[in-house]
């Protein structure tokens, strides 16, 4: 059942930035178009750039028309809800303008309760500053309606800074008011991991060390760093993808069943499994971790420059664009089952998927040449699930061959799937924190990756790989040393004759 949020004001800091134009405003427009926003709501853009309400609306209107299919009447009606206030976000005294504008909007929209969602679409350097400034003007106070703070990743730069940021924000906002957004968790297919596991009696009994041999998690991107060279060079693949997106997906795959479907129960189980990650030793860093950086190469007739040739990147940069790691979860369910996780830029295709490899049957005859049983859970693109198993090869004898069954999300009747940002904005307005990272889980992720961040400084720790390949050859050794191989996915869920390589 669809819940319509309470009347509220949505304040977007960083209102003249890329995230606002490309993601937030289109998401809010779609929610409005589908009548999922409150009956009475206002969107207030706040940033340093000076606009009037009218000039800001015109700018957003143009960008919406370029990016989305819009109808003139709906677009005009939506834009009437948009307002703007220029404010120096780093100057606490300037926030009286914001407070006055919110007072004015509360009168105009006749808000009985002053419910306000503050969305920080700003550089991370302001994540600790904005809450402090809001609190100085009483804008965090919930006596006259809820106040919520949505914070984009990266939440911290390492373990110490994540802890400090947490202390800074908690001085003014309570944990129930803080929504740390990870748009990966907004994907329908990531949430489906939980339903697929826990709603099906035929999978959950097998979902443990007795039946599963190993698990692969891949988050591959075909694109390079594009125009984000300056930002990415200070971040790298460990911070950009591994520490948040991929560890969250790993938690969904490996967590215990929650006692109820609500934010607390689900987030408790996510935290438990993240606390159970086997800490990385010196030996793990040397033998179970591969860091890589892409080098220039010709792909499909086009020359792609190496990472160090990208604009904004230092010519001697040692920032990793690829991470491959063999890791373990120390608990009853997963003891000794390796999880092989990899992510990288400039790989052959864009794909995120989880592959569950089941153990071979112990039968002395049938087990010898039986194909592997595996379950491929595709998060993007061509979202779906592929199950492969052995069937008898036609003809004499009992030789087995691989067969597969597949399900594609696109085949479902209900095509009204919310995008990640639509889903997460709606949840934040409704006060549902299920898909937002809780402070303990964020810290557990940083604690786990901190040894990698320290090890990155070692000059021998980086391998090159050509654009359009599946990363450094050393990452293949992570599996071949154990007698296994990575699955090389195509852009289609099912293996086709032609893969992007």
C-alpha positions as CSV (number, residue, x, y, z in Angstrom):
1,X,0.0,0.0,0.0
2,X,1.4,3.4,-0.9
3,X,1.8,5.8,2.0
4,X,1.6,9.5,1.1
5,X,4.0,11.6,3.2
6,X,2.9,14.3,5.6
7,X,2.9,17.9,4.4
8,X,6.5,19.1,4.5
9,X,9.2,21.3,3.1
10,X,12.2,19.8,1.3
11,X,15.4,22.0,1.6
12,X,18.2,21.1,-0.8
13,X,21.6,22.4,0.0
14,X,23.8,22.5,-3.1
15,X,20.8,23.5,-5.1
16,X,22.8,24.7,-8.1
17,X,24.9,21.5,-8.3
18,X,25.0,18.5,-10.6
19,X,23.3,16.0,-8.2
20,X,20.3,18.4,-7.8
21,X,19.8,18.8,-11.5
22,X,20.5,15.2,-12.6
23,X,19.0,13.2,-9.8
24,X,17.0,15.0,-7.1
25,X,14.7,17.3,-9.1
26,X,13.9,14.6,-11.7
27,X,13.1,12.1,-8.8
28,X,10.8,14.7,-7.1
29,X,9.2,15.5,-10.4
30,X,8.3,11.8,-11.0
31,X,7.0,11.4,-7.5
32,X,4.8,14.5,-8.1
33,X,3.6,13.2,-11.4
34,X,2.6,9.9,-9.8
35,X,0.9,11.7,-6.9
36,X,3.3,10.3,-4.3
37,X,4.3,13.7,-2.8
38,X,2.4,15.3,0.1
39,X,-0.8,17.2,-0.6
40,X,1.0,20.5,0.4
41,X,4.8,20.6,0.0
42,X,7.5,23.1,-0.9
43,X,11.0,22.5,-2.4
44,X,13.5,25.1,-1.3
45,X,16.8,25.3,-3.1
46,X,19.7,26.8,-1.1
47,X,23.2,27.6,-2.3
48,X,25.6,30.5,-2.8
49,X,24.6,31.3,-6.3
50,X,22.1,34.1,-6.4
51,X,18.7,33.3,-8.1
52,X,15.2,34.5,-7.6
53,X,12.4,31.9,-7.3
54,X,11.5,32.6,-11.0
55,X,15.0,32.4,-12.4
56,X,15.7,29.2,-10.5
57,X,12.4,27.6,-11.7
58,X,13.3,28.5,-15.3
59,X,16.7,26.8,-14.9
60,X,15.2,23.6,-13.5
61,X,12.4,23.6,-16.0
62,X,15.0,23.6,-18.9
63,X,17.0,20.8,-17.3
64,X,13.9,18.7,-16.7
65,X,12.8,19.1,-20.3
66,X,16.2,18.0,-21.5
67,X,16.5,15.0,-19.1
68,X,12.9,13.7,-18.8
69,X,9.6,13.3,-20.6
70,X,7.5,16.0,-19.2
71,X,4.0,17.3,-19.8
72,X,3.7,21.2,-19.8
73,X,0.8,21.4,-17.3
74,X,2.4,19.0,-14.8
75,X,5.8,20.7,-15.2
76,X,4.3,24.1,-14.5
77,X,2.3,22.9,-11.5
78,X,5.4,21.2,-10.1
79,X,7.6,24.2,-10.6
80,X,5.2,26.4,-8.7
81,X,6.3,24.4,-5.6
82,X,9.9,25.3,-6.1
83,X,11.5,28.3,-4.3
84,X,15.1,29.5,-3.8
85,X,17.2,31.2,-1.1
86,X,20.8,32.2,-1.7
87,X,22.8,31.5,1.5
88,X,26.5,31.2,2.3
89,X,26.3,27.6,3.6
90,X,29.6,27.9,5.6
91,X,28.5,31.1,7.4
92,X,26.3,30.6,10.4
93,X,25.0,34.2,10.5
94,X,23.7,33.8,7.0
95,X,21.2,31.1,8.0
96,X,18.8,33.7,9.4
97,X,17.8,34.2,5.7
98,X,17.0,30.5,5.4
99,X,14.9,30.6,8.7
100,X,12.9,33.7,7.4
101,X,12.3,32.0,4.1
102,X,11.0,28.8,5.8
103,X,8.7,31.0,8.0
104,X,7.4,32.6,4.9
105,X,6.8,29.3,3.1
106,X,5.1,27.8,6.2
107,X,2.6,30.7,6.0
108,X,2.1,30.4,2.3
109,X,1.5,26.6,2.3
110,X,-0.4,26.7,5.6
111,X,1.9,24.1,7.3
112,X,0.3,23.1,10.6
113,X,3.5,21.2,11.4
114,X,6.9,22.5,10.4
115,X,8.1,19.1,9.0
116,X,11.4,19.7,7.1
117,X,13.8,17.4,5.2
118,X,17.3,18.9,4.8
119,X,19.1,17.3,1.9
120,X,22.9,17.8,1.8
121,X,23.8,17.6,-1.9
122,X,27.0,19.5,-1.1
123,X,30.8,18.7,-0.9
124,X,31.5,16.4,2.1
125,X,33.5,19.2,3.7
126,X,30.1,20.8,4.6
127,X,28.5,17.7,6.2
128,X,29.6,18.7,9.7
129,X,29.1,22.5,9.1
130,X,25.5,22.6,7.9
131,X,23.9,20.7,10.8
132,X,25.8,23.0,13.3
133,X,24.5,26.1,11.5
134,X,20.9,24.8,11.3
135,X,21.0,24.0,15.0
136,X,22.3,27.6,15.8
137,X,19.0,28.9,14.4
138,X,16.9,26.2,16.1
139,X,16.1,24.5,12.7
140,X,16.9,21.1,14.1
141,X,14.2,21.3,16.9
142,X,11.4,18.8,16.5
143,X,8.8,20.4,18.9
144,X,6.9,21.8,15.9
145,X,7.3,18.9,13.5
146,X,10.0,16.4,12.4
147,X,13.4,17.5,11.1
148,X,15.5,15.1,9.0
149,X,18.9,15.3,7.6
150,X,19.8,13.3,4.4
151,X,23.6,13.0,3.9
152,X,25.2,11.6,0.7
153,X,28.2,9.4,0.7
154,X,31.2,9.6,1.3
155,X,30.4,9.6,5.0
156,X,34.0,10.2,6.2
157,X,37.3,9.7,4.4
158,X,38.6,6.9,6.6
159,X,37.8,5.3,10.0
160,X,38.9,8.3,12.1
161,X,37.2,11.0,10.0
162,X,33.9,8.9,9.9
163,X,33.9,8.7,13.7
164,X,34.6,12.4,14.0
165,X,31.9,13.4,11.5
166,X,29.5,11.2,13.5
167,X,30.4,13.0,16.8
168,X,30.0,16.4,15.1
169,X,26.5,15.7,13.6
170,X,25.3,14.0,16.8
171,X,26.0,17.1,18.8
172,X,23.0,18.7,17.0
173,X,20.9,15.9,15.4
174,X,19.8,12.6,17.0
175,X,20.4,9.3,15.2
176,X,16.7,8.9,14.3
177,X,16.9,12.2,12.4
178,X,19.9,11.2,10.3
179,X,19.5,9.4,6.9
180,X,22.8,8.4,5.3
181,X,21.9,7.7,1.7
182,X,23.5,5.0,-0.4
183,X,21.7,5.0,-3.7
184,X,22.7,1.3,-4.3
185,X,20.3,0.3,-1.5
186,X,17.5,2.1,-3.3
187,X,17.7,-0.3,-6.3
188,X,14.8,-2.6,-6.5
189,X,17.1,-5.5,-7.3
190,X,19.2,-5.0,-4.1
191,X,16.1,-5.0,-2.0
192,X,15.0,-8.1,-3.9
193,X,18.0,-10.0,-2.4
194,X,16.2,-10.1,0.9
195,X,12.8,-11.2,-0.5
196,X,14.4,-13.8,-2.7
197,X,16.3,-15.3,0.2
198,X,13.9,-15.1,3.0
199,X,10.5,-15.6,1.2
200,X,11.6,-18.9,-0.6
201,X,11.8,-22.2,1.3
202,X,13.9,-23.7,-1.5
203,X,16.8,-21.3,-1.2
204,X,17.2,-20.2,2.4
205,X,18.0,-23.8,3.7
206,X,20.9,-24.0,1.3
207,X,22.2,-20.5,2.0
208,X,25.2,-21.5,4.2
209,X,28.6,-23.0,4.4
210,X,27.2,-26.6,4.1
211,X,26.0,-26.1,0.5
212,X,27.7,-23.0,-0.8
213,X,31.3,-23.3,-2.1
214,X,32.1,-19.6,-2.7
215,X,30.4,-16.3,-3.5
216,X,31.4,-13.6,-6.1
217,X,30.4,-10.0,-6.0
218,X,31.2,-7.8,-9.0
219,X,30.6,-4.1,-9.5
220,X,32.1,-3.3,-12.9
221,X,32.0,0.0,-14.8
222,X,32.9,0.5,-18.5
223,X,33.4,4.3,-18.0
224,X,36.6,5.8,-16.7
225,X,36.7,8.7,-14.3
226,X,35.1,11.1,-16.9
227,X,35.1,14.7,-15.6
228,X,35.6,13.6,-12.0
229,X,39.4,13.1,-12.2
230,X,40.2,15.7,-9.5
231,X,37.6,14.2,-7.0
232,X,38.4,10.6,-7.9
233,X,42.2,11.0,-7.5
234,X,41.6,11.8,-3.8
235,X,39.2,8.9,-3.4
236,X,39.9,5.8,-5.4
237,X,37.9,2.6,-5.9
238,X,38.1,1.5,-2.2
239,X,36.4,4.6,-1.0
240,X,34.2,5.2,-4.0
241,X,32.6,1.8,-4.5
242,X,34.0,-0.9,-2.2
243,X,33.6,0.6,1.3
244,X,29.9,1.5,0.8
245,X,28.1,-0.1,-2.2
246,X,29.7,-3.5,-2.4
247,X,30.0,-4.1,1.4
248,X,26.3,-3.2,1.6
249,X,25.4,-5.7,-1.1
250,X,27.6,-8.3,0.6
251,X,25.6,-7.6,3.9
252,X,22.3,-8.2,2.1
253,X,23.6,-11.5,0.6
254,X,25.0,-12.8,3.9
255,X,22.9,-11.4,6.8
256,X,20.6,-13.5,9.0
257,X,16.8,-13.3,8.6
258,X,15.5,-10.2,10.4
259,X,12.8,-10.7,13.0
260,X,10.5,-8.2,11.4
261,X,10.5,-6.1,8.2
262,X,11.3,-2.8,9.7
263,X,14.3,-0.4,9.9
264,X,15.6,-1.6,13.3
265,X,15.4,-5.3,12.7
266,X,16.9,-5.2,9.2
267,X,19.7,-2.7,10.2
268,X,20.5,-4.8,13.3
269,X,21.2,-7.8,11.1
270,X,23.2,-5.8,8.6
271,X,25.3,-4.4,11.4
272,X,25.8,-7.9,12.9
273,X,27.2,-9.3,9.7
274,X,29.5,-6.3,9.1
275,X,30.8,-6.7,12.6
276,X,31.6,-10.4,11.7
277,X,33.9,-9.6,8.7
278,X,37.2,-11.3,9.3
279,X,39.7,-8.5,9.9
280,X,42.4,-8.2,7.2
281,X,45.9,-9.3,8.3
282,X,49.3,-8.4,6.9
283,X,49.1,-11.7,5.0
284,X,45.7,-11.0,3.5
285,X,46.9,-7.6,2.2
286,X,49.8,-9.3,0.5
287,X,48.1,-12.4,-0.9
288,X,44.3,-11.8,-1.0
289,X,44.1,-8.2,-2.2
290,X,44.8,-6.8,-5.7
291,X,44.8,-3.0,-6.4
292,X,45.0,-1.9,-10.0
293,X,45.0,1.2,-12.2
294,X,43.9,1.3,-15.8
295,X,46.4,2.1,-18.6
296,X,45.7,3.4,-22.1
297,X,44.6,0.9,-24.7
298,X,42.5,0.5,-27.9
299,X,39.0,-0.8,-27.2
300,X,36.6,-1.5,-30.1
301,X,38.6,0.7,-32.5
302,X,38.8,3.6,-30.1
303,X,41.9,4.6,-28.0
304,X,41.0,5.1,-24.4
305,X,43.6,7.0,-22.3
306,X,45.1,5.6,-19.1
307,X,44.1,6.9,-15.7
308,X,47.1,9.1,-15.3
309,X,46.3,10.8,-18.6
310,X,42.8,11.8,-17.5
311,X,42.2,15.5,-16.8
312,X,42.6,16.4,-13.1
313,X,44.7,13.3,-12.3
314,X,48.3,13.6,-11.2
315,X,50.9,12.2,-13.7
316,X,52.4,10.0,-11.0
317,X,49.1,9.1,-9.3
318,X,49.0,5.9,-7.3
319,X,45.2,6.0,-6.9
320,X,43.6,2.6,-7.5
321,X,40.8,2.3,-10.0
322,X,40.4,-1.5,-9.4
323,X,40.0,-3.6,-6.2
324,X,39.8,-7.3,-6.0
325,X,39.6,-9.0,-2.5
326,X,39.2,-12.5,-1.1
327,X,37.5,-12.1,2.2
328,X,35.7,-14.1,4.9
329,X,32.8,-13.7,7.4
330,X,33.5,-15.2,10.8
331,X,30.2,-16.6,11.9
332,X,28.3,-19.9,12.1
333,X,26.6,-19.5,8.7
334,X,29.6,-18.5,6.6
335,X,32.7,-19.9,8.3
336,X,35.4,-20.7,5.7
337,X,33.3,-19.7,2.7
338,X,35.4,-17.2,0.6
339,X,33.7,-14.1,-0.8
340,X,35.5,-12.7,-3.8
341,X,34.7,-9.1,-4.3
342,X,35.8,-6.9,-7.2
343,X,35.1,-3.5,-8.6
344,X,36.8,-1.4,-11.2
345,X,36.6,1.3,-13.9
346,X,37.3,0.8,-17.6
347,X,36.3,-2.9,-17.4
348,X,34.7,-4.5,-20.5
349,X,31.1,-3.7,-19.5
350,X,28.9,-2.1,-16.8
351,X,27.5,-4.7,-14.6
352,X,26.7,-5.4,-10.9
353,X,25.9,-8.9,-9.9
354,X,26.3,-11.6,-7.2
355,X,27.1,-15.2,-8.1
356,X,26.4,-18.0,-5.6
357,X,28.4,-21.1,-6.4
358,X,27.0,-24.2,-4.8
359,X,29.2,-27.2,-3.8
360,X,29.4,-30.2,-6.2
361,X,27.3,-33.2,-5.5
362,X,29.2,-35.8,-3.4
363,X,27.9,-38.7,-5.6
364,X,31.0,-40.6,-6.8
365,X,29.7,-41.0,-10.4
366,X,27.2,-38.2,-11.1
367,X,29.4,-35.7,-9.3
368,X,32.4,-36.3,-11.5
369,X,31.4,-34.4,-14.6
370,X,28.4,-32.6,-13.4
371,X,28.2,-28.9,-14.3
372,X,28.4,-26.4,-11.5
373,X,25.2,-25.3,-9.9
374,X,25.1,-21.5,-9.6
375,X,22.7,-18.7,-9.0
376,X,23.4,-15.3,-10.7
377,X,21.6,-12.4,-9.1
378,X,21.9,-9.4,-11.5
379,X,21.5,-6.0,-9.9
380,X,22.2,-4.0,-13.1
381,X,21.7,-3.9,-16.1
382,X,19.2,-6.5,-17.6
383,X,18.1,-7.0,-14.0
384,X,17.1,-10.6,-13.2
385,X,18.1,-14.0,-11.8
386,X,19.8,-16.9,-13.7
387,X,19.9,-20.4,-12.2
388,X,22.2,-23.1,-13.8
389,X,22.1,-26.8,-13.1
390,X,22.9,-30.1,-14.8
391,X,20.6,-32.1,-17.1
392,X,21.2,-35.4,-18.9
393,X,22.9,-34.9,-22.3
394,X,20.7,-36.5,-25.0
395,X,21.9,-39.9,-26.2
396,X,23.5,-42.9,-24.6
397,X,24.9,-42.8,-21.1
398,X,24.3,-40.4,-18.2
399,X,26.6,-37.5,-19.0
400,X,25.3,-34.2,-17.6
401,X,25.3,-30.9,-19.4
402,X,24.6,-27.4,-18.2
403,X,21.1,-26.0,-18.5
404,X,19.7,-22.7,-17.1
405,X,16.5,-21.0,-16.2
406,X,16.2,-17.2,-16.1
407,X,13.9,-14.5,-14.8
408,X,14.1,-10.9,-16.0
409,X,12.6,-8.0,-14.0
410,X,11.5,-6.4,-17.3
411,X,9.0,-9.2,-17.7
412,X,7.0,-8.3,-14.7
413,X,3.6,-6.6,-15.3
414,X,4.2,-3.8,-12.8
415,X,6.6,-1.7,-14.7
416,X,6.1,1.3,-12.3
417,X,9.5,0.7,-10.7
418,X,10.8,3.7,-8.7
419,X,14.3,4.8,-9.4
420,X,16.7,4.6,-6.5
421,X,16.5,8.3,-5.7
422,X,12.7,8.3,-5.9
423,X,12.4,5.4,-3.5
424,X,14.9,6.8,-1.0
425,X,13.4,10.4,-1.1
426,X,10.0,8.9,-0.5
427,X,11.3,6.7,2.4
428,X,13.0,9.7,4.0
429,X,9.8,11.8,3.8
430,X,7.9,8.9,5.3
431,X,10.5,8.4,8.1
432,X,11.4,4.9,6.9
433,X,15.1,4.4,7.6
434,X,15.3,0.7,6.4
435,X,17.4,1.4,3.3
436,X,19.7,4.0,4.9
437,X,23.0,3.2,6.6
438,X,23.1,3.4,10.4
439,X,26.1,4.8,12.2
440,X,27.3,1.5,13.5
441,X,27.3,-0.2,10.1
442,X,29.1,2.8,8.5
443,X,31.8,2.6,11.1
444,X,32.1,-1.2,10.7
445,X,32.7,-0.8,7.0
446,X,35.4,1.9,7.6
447,X,37.1,-0.3,10.3
448,X,37.2,-3.2,7.8
449,X,38.8,-1.2,4.9
450,X,41.2,0.9,7.0
451,X,44.0,-1.7,6.7
452,X,43.6,-1.4,2.9
453,X,43.8,2.4,3.0
454,X,47.0,2.1,5.0
455,X,48.4,-0.5,2.7
456,X,47.7,1.5,-0.4
457,X,50.7,3.7,0.5
458,X,53.0,0.8,-0.2
459,X,54.6,1.5,-3.6
460,X,54.6,-2.2,-4.6
461,X,50.9,-2.5,-4.1
462,X,49.5,-1.3,-7.5
463,X,49.2,-3.3,-10.7
464,X,48.4,-1.9,-14.2
465,X,45.6,-3.3,-16.4
466,X,44.7,-2.3,-20.0
467,X,41.3,-0.5,-20.5
468,X,38.7,-3.0,-21.7
469,X,40.1,-6.0,-19.7
470,X,38.8,-7.5,-16.5
471,X,41.5,-5.9,-14.3
472,X,45.1,-7.0,-13.4
473,X,45.9,-10.6,-14.2
474,X,46.9,-10.9,-10.5
475,X,43.2,-10.7,-9.6
476,X,42.6,-13.9,-11.6
477,X,45.1,-15.6,-9.3
478,X,42.9,-14.8,-6.2
479,X,40.6,-17.6,-7.6
480,X,42.9,-19.8,-9.7
481,X,45.1,-20.4,-6.7
482,X,42.0,-22.0,-5.2
483,X,41.1,-23.9,-8.4
484,X,38.3,-21.5,-9.3
485,X,37.6,-18.7,-11.9
486,X,35.7,-15.5,-12.0
487,X,32.5,-15.4,-14.1
488,X,33.0,-12.9,-16.9
489,X,29.5,-11.3,-17.3
490,X,28.1,-9.7,-20.4
491,X,25.7,-6.8,-20.5
492,X,23.0,-9.5,-20.9
493,X,22.2,-11.7,-18.0
494,X,22.4,-14.9,-20.1
495,X,25.8,-15.7,-21.6
496,X,25.7,-14.8,-25.2
497,X,28.3,-15.8,-27.9
498,X,29.4,-12.2,-28.0
499,X,30.8,-10.7,-24.9
500,X,32.2,-7.2,-24.7
501,X,35.8,-8.3,-24.5
